[in-house]
Amino acid sequence: MRLFVSIDFPCEICTELYDRVPDIQGWRKTPASQIHLTLFFIGECPEALVEQISEELQTIRFQPFELVTSNLGAFPNQKKPCILWCGVEVNKALLDLQKAVEARLALYRKKPDDKPFFPHITLARLKRNSGKHNRVRELLSVEQTKLNVYIDRFSLKQSILKPGGSEHGVLKEFIAKGAS
């Protein structure tokens, strides 16, 4: 099983983020139902470990907090974008939650990840060899309306790779202390 831990957003926020990216030839938009912020990517993991991973995540205590989205950006850079993302304003609560998840699950990750945590929400990916960058570069220069999102849970998810893009399914949710 291919596993990761993420923050998911209410449907109206996902729709708003989805609508920020027009249909652009050569790009595949992230379906609104798949929009999330990855806290920790585990990768391939035996199904037998899902319960153990869930128990580790269950020990994490956090208070609900607010995330604020920011402008669009691109990987690897804005001149030759391959991934279009929406940033979030980094805050202590988000960083603390991500560090707690990473501390509990680092041993389950097969490949070490030396990249620092960079919170972002992937909105679209360049299809193979399409080379279509101009409209995306234009989008990157547009100031985006900030969205405030109340965060009171995170999820352990499975990612199933398919020709049309990966599909994600929630295996278990973990709710903040004091949240309903």
MOURVEN-V918322 format. One record per helix or strand. SS is the DSSP state (helix for helix, strand for strand). FROM is the first residue (numbers start at 0). TO is the last residue. Records with the same first field share a line. If there is no record, write none. Layout:
SS = FROM-TO  FROM-TO
//
This chain:
strand = 1-7  26-28  35-43  62-62  64-74  82-87  119-125  147-150  152-159  166-174  176-176
helix = 10-18  31-33  46-57  91-107  133-139
//
